[in-house]
């Protein structure tokens, strides 16, 4: 498959462009001019939500809009972190720009989300506006440590090369500035490879889809940073899933540990999309989509020695064998007592993207429980799940799209089932207007919202960072952060 890169047409709408014969999305890079953050309550959304749920105990949802200037470029892939020592300190990230030219944004708040401050636009690994970057993530370690996970790309026109780094931007002042960058994986290629005028050299492999976690337990490995990503060989389309650990706050990384490898033929459309989390005892857990004996599954491996070695993968979920393998997304969370929760979306049909979201949780003594759908009576498309524990209570969030509208919901786990969903936001945007996750490829007229959302428990509040999809070709997506108080 030829890699697909998107850029706006004359009307600002996305369009596909064949760019790199690499069978990979790993060399997407992006461009964006300056951005301004405007924080305002989403009064219309709150009013609609209040009217819909009046008298039914629905919590009040407060929403801040982190606005990108109307320069014809839509943001996507919002993510969120909370300071482990201060629930009022939150950090949000997103990317914006046409594919292959994107840059990134970072916002911080110290008052629980009433006001937000934006960093300068972030590009390459020198944390300046130069270069490009995509797949933004954020994690907070406390005591001022904030890490911004990313894929950063720099172009050296004089040398005729382009370089990509999978790594972390480092801030030690609570996100006020980013003064370091640690690369766990780097590749440098001639520009002609990107231009498609010469073949990649043997063994050329770029990174894709990182995920990030910091050990904040106070234990033997406290302060360790874990970064997991896919390394994609341009010529063979052989994927390797890797995890590396940093002992110096994300500035340098150890040689990576191999967790899994697979070929395009074996995956048959499946994207690994790994997640990593740290339990209170310092155990590091990684989950990812894989294939075993020809069947699509979700796998789990763990480390008890600070990421030096990992267990053999175990199967957590056997995915539906007669359904499409595209667009399967996962979210992993750890509770204060060491329970794990895994939520995922998978299509129901073999030839179209009509996913539902389900979750499984480990028992206190270990062992994964049965899968439970978060909206068992709902037949709409459900996608981009996010999971978080508030104490020992699991919350799951997802987009839900029908033929006429889309909403974002958060649902609380209640024993062996899920409770009534909280409507975080709602828009008159039909499901076929939204592209996310990708694959499948975005089509003409669709708006790309990303491959994940962010959700944290901040004290008594559940906070979600997400994308408001554009209602039409002449409009743009928005980055939103919503919160509500739980009982």
C-alpha positions in Angstrom: 0.0 0.0 0.0 1.3 3.5 -0.8 1.4 5.8 2.1 -1.3 8.5 2.0 -0.6 12.2 2.9 -3.2 14.8 3.1 -3.2 18.5 2.5 -6.0 21.1 2.1 -7.4 21.9 -1.3 -8.2 25.4 -2.4 -11.3 25.4 -0.2 -9.5 24.2 2.9 -10.9 20.6 2.5 -8.7 17.6 3.0 -7.5 15.7 0.0 -5.4 12.7 -0.5 -2.0 12.7 -2.0 0.2 9.7 -2.9 3.6 10.5 -1.7 5.8 7.8 -0.4 5.9 4.1 -1.6 6.6 3.0 1.9 3.5 1.1 3.0 3.5 3.2 6.2 2.1 6.2 7.9 5.3 6.8 9.7 6.6 9.7 7.7 3.8 12.1 8.2 5.0 15.6 9.1 3.0 18.7 9.5 2.9 22.5 9.3 1.0 25.3 11.2 1.5 29.0 11.8 1.1 30.7 15.2 -1.8 29.7 17.4 -3.7 31.6 20.1 -5.5 29.9 23.0 -8.9 31.3 23.8 -10.6 29.9 26.9 -14.4 30.3 27.0 -17.2 28.2 28.3 -19.1 26.2 25.7 -22.4 27.7 26.7 -24.4 26.1 23.9 -23.1 22.6 24.7 -23.9 23.0 28.4 -27.3 24.4 27.8 -28.2 21.6 25.4 -26.8 19.0 27.9 -28.7 20.6 30.8 -32.0 20.7 28.8 -31.6 17.0 27.8 -30.8 15.8 31.3 -32.8 18.2 33.4 -34.1 16.5 36.5 -32.1 13.3 35.9 -29.0 14.0 38.0 -26.8 14.6 35.0 -23.7 16.5 36.1 -22.9 19.9 34.9 -20.2 19.8 32.2 -17.8 22.8 32.0 -15.9 23.1 28.7 -12.9 25.2 27.7 -12.1 25.9 24.0 -8.4 25.8 23.1 -8.8 27.7 19.9 -6.5 27.5 16.9 -6.7 30.6 14.7 -8.9 30.3 11.6 -6.0 29.8 9.1 -7.6 26.9 7.3 -6.0 24.1 9.3 -7.9 21.8 11.6 -6.4 20.4 14.9 -6.6 16.7 15.8 -5.3 14.1 18.4 -5.9 15.9 21.7 -4.3 14.4 24.8 -4.3 15.2 28.5 -2.3 14.7 31.7 -2.7 15.7 35.3 0.0 16.5 37.9 0.1 13.5 40.3 0.4 15.8 43.2 -2.0 18.6 42.3 -5.3 17.8 40.5 -5.7 21.5 39.5 -2.6 21.3 37.3 -3.5 19.9 33.9 -1.7 19.7 30.6 -3.2 19.4 27.1 -1.6 18.8 23.7 -2.8 18.6 20.1 -1.5 18.8 16.6 -2.7 20.9 13.6 -1.9 21.4 10.0 -2.1 19.4 6.7 -0.5 15.9 6.8 3.2 15.9 6.3 3.4 19.5 7.5 2.0 19.4 11.1 3.2 21.2 14.2 2.1 20.8 17.8 0.6 22.8 20.7 0.8 22.6 24.5 -1.5 24.2 27.0 -1.3 24.3 30.8 -3.6 25.3 33.7 -3.1 25.6 37.4 -6.7 26.3 38.4 -8.4 23.2 37.2 -9.1 24.4 33.7 -10.6 27.9 34.3 -7.7 29.5 32.5 -5.1 28.1 30.2 -1.8 29.3 28.9 -0.3 28.1 25.6 3.3 27.5 24.8 4.9 28.6 21.6 4.3 26.5 18.5 6.4 23.3 18.7 8.2 21.8 15.7 11.3 19.7 15.6 13.5 18.2 18.3 15.0 21.6 19.3 11.6 22.6 20.6 11.4 25.6 18.3 8.9 26.4 15.6 11.3 24.9 13.0 10.7 21.3 11.9 7.5 19.4 12.1 6.0 17.0 14.5 3.0 14.7 15.0 1.3 12.1 17.3 1.4 14.4 20.4 1.2 12.9 23.9 1.7 14.3 27.4 2.7 12.9 30.8 3.3 14.6 34.1 5.7 13.4 36.7 5.2 16.0 39.4 7.7 18.5 40.9 7.6 20.4 37.6 8.4 17.5 35.2 6.2 17.4 32.1 7.1 15.2 29.1 5.7 15.8 25.6 5.9 12.6 23.6 6.1 13.1 19.8 7.5 12.1 16.4 9.7 15.1 15.4 11.2 15.7 12.0 13.9 18.1 10.8 14.9 18.8 7.2 18.5 19.8 6.5 18.4 21.3 3.0 22.1 21.9 2.9 22.9 18.3 3.7 20.0 17.0 1.6 18.6 14.9 4.5 15.5 14.5 6.6 15.6 13.1 10.1 12.9 11.7 12.3 13.1 11.1 16.1 10.7 9.3 18.4 11.1 10.9 21.7 10.1 13.3 24.4 10.3 17.1 24.9 11.4 17.8 28.5 10.1 20.5 30.8 11.1 20.8 34.4 9.1 24.0 35.1 5.6 22.6 34.8 5.4 23.2 31.1 6.4 26.9 31.1 9.2 25.9 28.8 10.7 22.9 27.1 14.5 22.9 27.2 15.4 19.3 26.4 14.6 16.5 24.0 15.4 12.8 24.3 15.3 10.5 21.3 14.6 6.8 21.7 14.7 6.1 18.0 16.2 8.2 15.1 16.5 7.7 11.4 18.1 10.0 8.8 17.4 9.6 5.0 18.2 11.5 1.8 15.5 14.0 0.9 15.1 12.2 -2.4 13.5 9.2 -0.5 10.8 11.5 0.8 10.4 13.1 -2.6 9.9 9.6 -4.1 12.8 10.0 -6.6 15.1 7.4 -5.0 14.5 4.2 -3.0 15.0 3.9 0.8 18.3 2.4 1.7 18.2 -1.2 3.1 17.0 -1.4 6.7 15.5 2.1 6.7 12.8 2.1 9.4 10.8 5.0 10.8 8.9 5.3 14.1 5.2 5.6 14.4 2.5 5.8 17.1 4.4 6.3 20.4 2.8 6.1 23.8 4.2 7.4 27.1 4.1 6.8 30.9 6.0 8.0 33.9 6.5 6.0 37.1 5.3 8.3 39.9 4.9 5.5 42.5 7.8 6.5 44.8 9.2 3.0 44.6 12.4 1.5 43.3 11.9 2.7 39.7 10.1 6.0 40.5 10.9 8.6 37.9 11.5 6.1 35.1 10.0 7.1 31.8 8.6 4.4 29.5 8.1 5.0 25.7 6.6 2.4 23.4 6.4 2.8 19.6 6.3 0.9 16.3 9.3 0.8 14.0 8.3 0.3 10.4 10.7 -0.9 7.7 10.1 1.0 4.5 11.0 -1.8 2.1 9.6 -4.9 3.8 6.8 -3.4 5.8 8.0 -5.5 8.8 6.8 -3.9 12.0 8.6 -4.2 15.3 7.0 -3.1 18.6 9.6 -1.6 20.9 9.7 -0.1 24.4 12.6 1.9 25.9 13.2 3.4 29.4 14.7 6.7 30.4 16.3 7.1 33.9 17.0 10.9 33.5 13.6 12.4 33.0 13.2 11.6 29.3 16.5 13.1 28.2 18.1 9.9 27.0 16.7 6.3 26.5 18.2 2.9 26.9 18.4 0.5 23.9 14.8 -0.7 23.2 13.4 -4.0 24.2 11.6 -5.9 21.4 8.0 -6.9 22.3 6.6 -8.2 19.0 7.2 -8.2 15.3 4.9 -8.9 12.3 4.6 -8.6 8.6 2.0 -6.8 6.6 0.6 -10.1 5.3 0.3 -11.3 8.9 -1.4 -8.2 10.1 -3.8 -8.0 7.2 -4.9 -4.4 8.0 -4.3 -4.6 11.8 -2.5 -1.6 13.3 -0.6 -2.4 16.6 -1.2 1.0 18.4 0.4 0.1 21.7 -0.4 1.5 25.2 1.8 1.6 28.3 0.9 2.2 32.0 2.6 1.8 35.4 1.0 0.1 38.3 1.5 1.3 42.0 4.1 -1.4 42.6 6.2 -0.2 39.6 5.1 -3.0 37.3 5.1 -1.7 33.7 2.3 -2.9 31.4 2.1 -2.8 27.6 -0.9 -3.8 25.5 -1.1 -3.9 21.7 -3.0 -5.3 18.8 -1.4 -8.5 17.4 -2.0 -11.7 15.5 -1.6 -15.2 16.9 -2.4 -18.3 14.9 -4.0 -16.1 12.2 -6.4 -14.5 14.7 -6.5 -10.9 15.6 -6.0 -10.4 19.4 -5.0 -7.9 22.0 -1.8 -8.8 23.8 -0.4 -7.9 27.2 3.2 -8.0 28.4 4.6 -6.7 31.7 7.9 -5.9 33.4 8.8 -6.1 37.1 12.4 -4.9 36.7 11.9 -1.4 35.5 11.7 -2.2 31.8 14.9 -4.2 31.6 12.9 -7.3 30.4 9.3 -8.1 29.7 7.2 -11.2 30.1 6.0 -13.3 27.1 2.9 -11.8 25.7 -0.5 -13.1 26.9 -3.8 -12.9 25.1 -6.3 -10.5 26.8 -8.9 -10.3 24.1 -9.7 -12.5 21.0 -11.2 -10.0 18.6 -14.1 -10.9 16.3 -12.6 -13.0 13.5 -15.3 -12.1 10.9 -15.0 -8.3 11.3 -12.7 -5.7 9.8 -9.2 -5.4 11.4 -9.0 -1.7 10.6 -9.4 1.1 13.1 -9.0 -1.1 16.3 -8.1 1.3 19.1 -7.2 0.5 22.7 -6.8 2.4 26.0 -5.1 1.1 29.1 -5.4 2.3 32.7 -4.1 1.3 36.1 -5.9 1.8 39.4 -4.4 2.9 42.7 -4.6 -0.7 43.9 -3.0 -2.1 40.9 -6.0 -3.3 38.8 -5.8 -2.8 35.1 -8.6 -1.8 32.6 -8.4 -2.2 28.9 -11.0 -0.6 26.6 -11.1 -1.1 22.8 -13.2 -0.5 19.7 -13.7 -3.0 16.9 -15.9 -3.0 13.8 -18.8 -5.4 13.7 -18.8 -5.8 9.9 -16.1 -7.2 7.6 -16.3 -4.4 5.0 -17.3 -1.2 6.9 -16.2 0.7 10.0 -19.1 0.2 12.4 -17.3 -0.3 15.7 -18.5 -0.8 19.3 -16.5 -0.2 22.5 -16.0 -2.8 25.2 -13.8 -3.0 28.3 -12.3 -5.7 30.5 -10.9 -5.2 34.0 -8.5 -7.4 36.1 -9.6 -8.8 39.4 -7.8 -7.7 42.6 -5.9 -11.0 42.6 -5.2 -10.8 38.9 -6.8 -12.3 35.8 -8.8 -10.5 33.1 -12.5 -10.4 33.5 -15.2 -10.8 30.8 -15.6 -8.1 28.2 -18.4 -5.6 28.9 -19.8 -3.2 26.3 -20.0 0.4 27.6 -23.3 1.1 25.7 -24.9 -2.3 25.3 -28.2 -1.0 24.0 -26.7 1.4 21.5 -26.3 0.5 17.9 -24.4 3.6 16.7 -20.8 3.8 15.7 -18.6 4.0 18.9 -14.9 4.8 18.6 -11.8 6.4 20.1 -12.2 4.9 23.6 -10.4 6.3 26.6 -10.1 4.7 30.0 -9.2 6.0 33.5 -9.6 5.0 37.1 -11.0 7.4 39.6 -9.9 5.6 42.7 -11.0 2.1 42.0 -13.9 3.2 39.8 -13.4 2.8 36.0 -14.6 5.5 33.7 -14.6 5.0 29.9 -15.2 7.6 27.2 -16.0 7.3 23.5 -17.4 9.1 20.5 -20.8 7.9 19.5 -22.0 8.7 15.9 -25.3 8.1 14.2 -26.5 9.1 10.8 -27.4 12.6 12.0 -25.3 13.5 15.0 -22.2 12.8 17.1 -21.7 13.0 20.8 -18.9 12.3 23.2 -19.9 10.3 26.3 -18.3 9.2 29.5 -19.6 6.1 31.3 -18.9 4.9 34.8 -18.3 1.2 35.5 -20.7 -0.2 38.1 -19.7 -3.7 39.1 -20.2 -6.0 36.1 -21.8 -3.4 33.9 -21.7 0.3 33.0 -24.1 3.0 34.2 -25.9 5.7 32.4 -23.7 7.7 30.1 -22.8 11.3 30.7 -23.1 13.3 27.5 -19.9 15.4 27.6 -20.8 17.2 24.3 -23.0 16.8 21.3 -22.9 18.1 17.7 -25.2 17.9 14.6 -22.4 16.2 12.7 -23.3 12.8 11.1 -20.9 9.9 11.5 -20.0 9.7 7.9 -18.6 13.2 8.1 -15.9 12.2 10.7 -12.7 10.4 10.0 -11.1 8.9 13.0 -9.4 6.7 13.7 -7.2 6.2 10.6 -7.1 3.8 9.0 -9.4 3.8 7.2 -8.2 6.6 5.0 -10.1 9.9 5.2 -12.3 10.6 2.3 -13.2 13.9 0.5 -15.4 15.9 2.7 -14.5 14.2 6.0 -12.7 15.9 8.9 -9.9 14.1 10.7 -10.2 14.2 14.5 -7.3 11.8 15.4 -6.5 8.4 16.6 -7.2 8.9 20.4 -8.6 11.2 23.0 -7.3 12.1 26.5 -9.0 11.5 29.8 -7.8 11.9 33.5 -9.3 11.8 36.9 -8.4 15.1 38.7 -9.6 14.7 42.2 -13.4 14.6 42.2 -13.5 15.6 38.5 -13.3 13.6 35.3 -11.6 15.7 32.6 -11.5 14.9 28.9 -9.5 16.5 26.1 -11.0 15.9 22.6 -11.7 17.3 19.2 -15.0 18.9 18.2 -15.6 17.8 14.6 -16.2 20.5 12.0 -19.8 20.6 10.9 -19.0 21.3 7.3 -16.2 21.8 4.8 -15.9 25.5 5.5 -15.5 25.0 9.2 -12.6 23.8 11.4 -12.2 21.3 14.2 -11.7 22.7 17.7 -9.6 21.4 20.7 -11.9 21.1 23.8 -11.3 20.2 27.4 -14.4 19.3 29.4 -14.8 18.4 33.0 -17.6 17.3 35.4 -17.7 16.6 39.1 -18.6 13.0 40.1 -20.6 12.0 43.2 
